[in-house]
Amino acid sequence: MAYETKSHCKYIIALHLILVVKYRKTLLQGNLGEFVKQKISKIAERSDVNVEEIGVDKDHIHILLVIICGPIICYS
């Protein structure tokens, strides 16, 4: 994870996201956990986020996301 540098600022926007299965049921075992990991990676490729890490347990998923900010235009 490296800092993003713009003309007058330096930043990292990182989010630790935890997704939990309803009633903490053990659903994410075996192939289903890998399927969810692949889908999250594909979604991240199409958007302005980088997935640094994904961890799948039997009843929850940990995702470390880094947001990439593009040029921002402000209207006054």
N, C-alpha and C positions, 0 to 999 in steps of 0.2 A: 504494500500500500504506500503510494507516494503522494506527496502534496501536489495539488493542482496550482499552477502559478499563472496569474493574469497580470495585467499591466500595473496594478497597484494593490494586489492582495494575494494571499497564499492560504489554501484551505484544503481540508479533507471532510467530506460529508459521508460518514459511514453509519449504517443502520444494522442493528442486530435484531432480526425478525424471528419470532418463534411462532410457528403454526401448530396448534394442538387439535387432535382428533376429538370429536364430540364424546363426552363421557370417558375420555382417556382410554378408549378401546384399543387393543393391540392390532391395528389394521395394516401398519406400514412394514410388514415383514416380507422378506423375500423379494420377488419381482416387483411388487407394487411400490416399494420404497425406491427402487432404481428407476421405475417409470416416472415417479413424481420428480426425482432429481433431474431427469432428462427434460421433462416438460418445463421446469423452472429455468433451466439453462437456455432452452430455446426461446422462452419469453424474454429473458434478459438480453439475448442477442438482438432482439428487435427493438429494444428500448434504450434509454440513456442510463443504464445501470450496469455495473460489473459485479458479478457474483464472485467474491473472494473465496468463500467456503460454504459448503452445504453439508450438514450432518443430519442423517436420518436415524431416528430411534424407532422403537416399536409403536410409540403413540404420539410422537411430536417430531417436528423438523426445525433445525436451527439454520438460518441463512444469514450470512454476513454480506451486506450489499454496500457498494460504494457508488454514490450518485455522481454522474458526470454532468456538470453544468456547461451549457453552451453560451453563446452570446445572448445577453439579455437587453432588450430594447424597452426603454421607459418612455411613455408618452406623458407629456405635461399639459 
